[in-house]
Amino acid sequence: MRNLVLKLHIYAGLLTFAQLMLYGIAGLVATAQTAAERPKVPHAIRYVPFRVTPSTTDKQVADDVYRTLQLPLTRPMPGWFLRRTPENDLLLDFYNINGIWRVVVLERENRLRIEEIRNGLGIFLGDAHAATTGDDEAPPLVRAWAFYNEFVMWCLLAFCGSGVYLWLTAQARSWWAWASLATGTVSFAALWMAFR
């Protein structure tokens, strides 16, 4: 039994280590940012021909733009997020983990103005850290990252549990180990109570 738990401990630790480096660093960067503002200046601008079908709603136009452009790592535009520019052109911001694809429907010119606005590294890491398995509309790559994070969190739990088991079955006598276990347990309980 002890050999099986030892193997579980080793493999769970190896699976956890690489992911914690990425996820942990992303979390630290996201926490360290003080109200980081998303960039507004486009990195690149291009135009694409596009004709709006007469008598369509703004939501239908937004859906048609989404299907036409197939912008990477984006999702369809929700109806509540539709806006217009001061010139009364339909403005569509397709957010993704790398930044924003800002699309202006220039109906009178029969084309789309597409601005690529890229996030800085800090905002990118913060968005990567915030990906969750509960976001059913997220692009497949972002959902895969979220499921990987959740899987590794379970590996971390297995790593911790198997570590305590291995320590206890090794005739644990070190008072440093007992003090560490007590400190960790009390700290966790205090944090849990503080956030309730």
PyMOL commands that set and color helices and strands:
alter all, ss='L'
color gray80, all
select helices_A, chain A and resi 2-32+58-69+79-81+107-109+121-129+140-169+175-194
alter helices_A, ss='H'
color red, helices_A
select strands_A, chain A and resi 44-49+83-84+90-96+99-106+111-118
alter strands_A, ss='S'
color yellow, strands_A
deselect
rebuild
show_as cartoon
